[in-house]
C-alpha cells in the first residue's frame, strides 16, 4: 500500500499533478460546479 501512496505523492508533485490540482480548485470555486457536485453526493449518499 505504501507504493500506491508514494505514486500519488509523486504525481501530486509533478507538473501534471499541479495542473490537475489547479483545475480541480478552479472547478470547486465555480458555484454551478459546486452545486453539481453536491447534487451527485446527495444522489449517491442515498444508496448507502
Backbone bond lengths (Angstrom), bond angles and torsions (degrees), N, CA, C in turn:
res aa  C-N    CA-C-N  psi(-1)  N-CA   C-N-CA  omega(-1)  CA-C   N-CA-C  phi
1 X - - - 1.446 - - 1.530 110.74 -
2 X 1.313 117.06 -30.11 1.463 119.66 179.53 1.524 110.89 -63.17
3 X 1.317 117.24 -33.06 1.453 121.22 179.20 1.522 111.82 -62.15
4 X 1.320 116.32 -38.66 1.461 120.60 179.54 1.524 109.60 -66.81
5 X 1.308 116.61 -44.44 1.465 120.07 -179.98 1.523 111.25 -64.49
6 X 1.314 116.75 -37.99 1.462 120.21 177.40 1.527 111.06 -63.94
7 X 1.321 116.44 -39.35 1.465 119.91 177.96 1.525 111.36 -65.70
8 X 1.325 116.09 -39.18 1.470 120.11 178.17 1.519 110.28 -64.61
9 X 1.319 116.60 -43.77 1.470 120.75 178.44 1.523 110.83 -62.57
10 X 1.306 116.03 -42.26 1.469 120.98 179.71 1.528 110.53 -63.09
11 X 1.327 116.33 -42.57 1.466 119.92 178.26 1.523 110.88 -64.43
12 X 1.326 116.77 -41.93 1.466 120.60 -178.28 1.525 111.45 -62.58
13 X 1.305 117.10 -29.84 1.470 120.86 -179.72 1.526 112.88 -85.36
14 X 1.324 116.95 -14.38 1.463 120.91 -177.47 1.534 110.32 -77.32
15 X 1.320 117.12 161.73 1.473 119.57 176.65 1.534 112.89 -57.94
16 X 1.324 116.59 -38.59 1.465 120.23 177.70 1.525 110.87 -63.33
17 X 1.312 116.18 -42.41 1.469 120.76 179.59 1.515 111.69 -65.07
18 X 1.323 116.40 -40.03 1.470 119.50 177.91 1.518 111.31 -65.03
19 X 1.345 116.10 -39.73 1.467 119.46 177.41 1.528 110.67 -64.02
20 X 1.325 116.73 -42.32 1.459 120.68 179.97 1.529 110.48 -63.58
21 X 1.324 116.90 -42.78 1.466 120.55 179.30 1.521 110.79 -64.35
22 X 1.327 116.64 -39.48 1.463 120.04 178.72 1.524 110.78 -65.54
23 X 1.319 116.16 -39.92 1.458 120.99 178.84 1.535 110.59 -63.67
24 X 1.310 116.82 -40.53 1.466 121.34 178.60 1.524 110.07 -65.87
25 X 1.341 116.72 -41.57 1.466 119.69 178.74 1.527 111.20 -61.26
26 X 1.339 116.08 -43.17 1.469 119.55 179.72 1.528 111.00 -64.81
27 X 1.319 116.87 -40.98 1.462 120.14 179.39 1.530 110.57 -66.10
28 X 1.326 116.93 -37.29 1.465 120.52 -179.17 1.523 111.61 -69.50
29 X 1.317 117.51 -26.83 1.460 119.24 -179.10 1.530 111.92 -82.76
30 X 1.346 117.70 -12.60 1.453 121.80 178.81 1.533 108.64 -79.69
31 X 1.335 118.31 121.23 1.470 120.22 -176.80 1.532 113.76 -59.01
32 X 1.337 117.05 -36.13 1.463 119.49 -179.59 1.528 110.69 -66.78
33 X 1.324 116.42 -43.47 1.473 120.50 178.38 1.526 111.08 -64.71
34 X 1.326 115.60 -39.28 1.467 119.56 179.91 1.528 110.11 -62.45
35 X 1.334 116.87 -42.08 1.462 120.82 178.58 1.527 110.48 -64.00
36 X 1.335 117.21 -40.05 1.468 120.47 178.18 1.526 110.41 -62.25
37 X 1.322 116.57 -42.29 1.469 120.43 -179.48 1.522 110.58 -65.19
38 X 1.321 117.24 -42.95 1.467 120.00 179.24 1.522 111.00 -64.03
39 X 1.326 116.53 -38.90 1.451 120.39 178.39 1.530 110.53 -62.87
40 X 1.320 116.94 -43.42 1.466 120.13 178.62 1.514 111.39 -63.95
41 X 1.335 117.03 -41.60 1.462 119.60 179.60 1.524 110.99 -63.42
42 X 1.325 116.94 -40.16 1.462 119.41 177.28 1.526 110.83 -63.95
43 X 1.325 116.19 -41.40 1.454 120.90 -178.74 1.535 110.84 -63.50
44 X 1.322 117.37 -46.53 1.461 120.43 -179.12 1.514 112.55 -77.43
45 X 1.319 117.71 -24.11 1.466 120.63 177.94 1.505 112.53 -68.37
46 X 1.315 117.85 -28.84 1.462 121.53 -179.31 1.524 111.81 -69.73
47 X 1.319 117.09 -25.89 1.468 120.96 -176.27 1.519 112.91 -73.06
48 X 1.287 117.65 -18.97 1.476 119.56 -176.73 1.468 112.42 -74.20
